[in-house]
Amino acid sequence: MTAVGHGKVPDPPQLRAHLVRSRIAGDVATPRENNLRHFRLMSERHPGYLFGLEPDGSWTPDEVLAVMVRRCGVVADPGHIHGQDTIDPDLTIAALDAYADRLALAAQRGETVLVATGHPDGLLDFYRPLARALEDAGCTLLRPGRDWTYQTPASEGAKTRSIDYRSWVGVVVDDIGTPRHTHSARPIRAMLAELADNGAGLPGLVVGDHGWAGGAGQAGVSAIGFADCNDPALFVGAEEGTVEVAVPLDDNVQPHLYRPLLAYVLDRAGLS
């Protein structure tokens, strides 16, 4: 079976081989030192590493590592502090299955859906056809907050950012309209506030990553998202039930490498 416009649909063994070959999972590019640093900063509640979440637990670095071993497949040995780290491709596939199943449920219910990404360079080409498929299946795609503007923290250069859309996918853009990477949950909070102010209520589902998924989950919205092995907050959110699905993968490889994942998800969700 093929997903129209997205190539041959891989079966799980083929998808697993692709994940490892492309380094979306398996031996990934993110070094262990970076992962451990992010685990520590999240445990210390640094805002840039929480993605809008407010975890209930104490979450020591060792506890964060344990969650990341279980949900992402990083190396379990706490003495492994330098060099290569890993994402378990079987955990990636299992989470993609749950991700696709939640998309199928949204389509069956005809839910309102908001799609957004903090990784436009790598993931925008994944999300755009996904959003179109949801709309074709009867979901209502939302685009609140367009042109809402904020300043990044001084530690990030106090830069101007605004909400914009590429097709149905929310992004933040700079002052000349170029989509930019972001961890911030401020944009999704502004979107949800606008929907509330307009009497529209919360969306049925947010599909995203980084602060888009974390901020939505913290607000009580069903949220599913991709997360890298140096992004522990969404996995902690999944552990506590605030985030519905966190898919472990390298979230910033070349865009074409995500096409087999898109075909697999659309096929399983019945959206192809």
ABEGO torsion letter per residue (X at the ends): XBBBGAEBBBBAAAAAAAAAAAGABEBBABBAAAAAAAAAAAAAGBAAAAGGBBBABAGBAAAAAAAAAAAAGBBABAABABEBBBBBAAAAAAAAAAAAAAAAAAAAAGBBBBBBBABAAAAAAAAAAAAAAAAAAGBBBBBBGBGBBBBBBAAAGGBBBBBBBBEABBBBBBAAGBBBBBABAAAAAAAAAAAAAAGAEBBABBBBBEAAAAAAAAAGBBBBBBBBAABAAAAAAAAAGABABBBBBBAABBAAAAAAAAAAAAAAAGAX
